[in-house]
Amino acid sequence: MTEKEMRPTVVKWLEDQGLYVAHEVSVSGGWCDLVGVLWADRVGRRIPPIMLIMAVELKITDVAGVLYQARGNLENCDFSYAAMPAERCEKMRPATLRMFTDAGIGLLSVNSGVRTVIPPKCHPITEYHPLIARRIWDFKRRHGKEMG
């Protein structure tokens, strides 16, 4: 399974939670594979405020790399996940799984669906960076998705 093959399954999982999903958006300096956003009502503002941001990094085998990227996302996201193929998650040692828990990073096992192996710790963001909202809103506009 490749990242490209995992992407639609994880996008559907995020959308099923009521989130708008943007691809390859910068939330903490680097590019995040998927970002799920819950927008507040758009009342007299060009870009509505963000109520929640959930970041997901997709990786096939590189546990250290996905942890590094997912940790970086915590700076500007309420929740950060790593998504890996189910067969990779099943082979992880307890010490490896503990690294996700200790970092507050969720782990998603992906095959034909998504299963939460480790739930993330919530890192509530009290004020979202306006540039992040602009980037995600611009993604919506460029990709012709209906805006609230």
N, C-alpha and C positions, 0 to 999 in steps of 0.2 A: 504494500500500500504506500502511495506517495502522498506528499502534502496536498497536491492538487486533487487527489482522490478523496482525501479526508475533508477538504474544505466544504463541499455542499452539505455533508452530513452535520458538521458543526454549525454551519450557517442556519440550517433548519432548526437545530437544537436551540440556538440563541433566539431565533424568530418565534419559536414555540413558547418562549418565556416572555413574549411581548416586546422584544427589543428590536430596534432598527440596527442593521448590521452594515458596517463599512469595512472595506478591505484595504490593507496596506496604508494605515493612517498613522501618523506620528503622534504619539501621546506623551512620550517621555524622552524625547531626543532621538530615539530610533524608530524604525517602522514596525508597527504591530501588525501581525497577520490578520487578525479579526478584532473588531471593536464593536460590542453591543451597547447601544445607548437607549436610555429611557428619557424621552423629552418631556418637559412640563408643557402645559398648554401654551400655545402661542397667542399671547394677548398684546397686541400693539407693538410687538418687537419683531425685527427682521429675523433674528435667530432666537428661538425659544431657549429658556434655560435648561440645562441638563439636570436630571434628577438622579441618574445612576450611570456609571460607566463600568463595563465588564470587558476586560482584555483577554484574548486567547492567542497563545503562541502555538503554532503547529510544528512538530518535529517528528522525524521518523525514528532516530536512534540516539541523538545527542542529548543526554540527560543534563549534563553540566551546562551546555549551551542554552537549553530551554529554561533551566532554572535561572540563569543569569538574565536572560531577556525578560522573563516573567517577573523577577524581582524589580527590575527597572520600571516596569509598568505600574507597580504599586504606588509610585510617587504621585500619579494623577488618575488612578482608577480605584474604584471601590472594591472590585474583585479582580483577581488575576489568575488565569488558568494556563496550564500546559496541556495540550492535547497530543496524544501519541497513539499509534496503532495498538489495538487490543493485545495482539501477540507480544508486543514489547512490554506493555504494562504487566502482563501476567508473569513475565520473567524477572521483574524487579525484586531485588532483595529488600528485606524489611528496613535495612539501614538507608537504602535509597529512597524508599517511600517516606521514611522519617524526615529526610531532607526537605521534601515538599511540605510536610506538616509543620516543621520548624520554621520554614520561611513564610508560612501562611499562603502558599500557592496551592490552588486546586489542581487535581490531576484528572483528566478526562481520558477514558479508554474509548477508542473509536474503531468500529467495524461497520456494520450496516446501520448501526445506531450509535448513540453516545451514552456512556455510563460513567457516573461520577465515582471514581475510585477514592479520591480524597477531596472533601469539600474545602473550599478556600476560607480563609479568615477574612472577615469584612474589615476593610480599612476605609472607614467613611471619610469622604472628601467633603469638607464644609464649603469650599468654594472652588468650582472648576475653572481651569484656565480658559479664558475666552478664546484663545487661539485654537484650542482643541475643538471647541464647539464650532468655530468657523470652518476648520478642516473637515469635520464630519458633515456639516451642513453643505459645504461645497461638494463633497462626494455625492450626497443625495441629489443635488442639483445636476451635476455632470452625468449621473447615471439614470436620470429621468424617473426616479422613484417619487411617488406621491409624498408630499410634505404636509405635515399636520398644521 
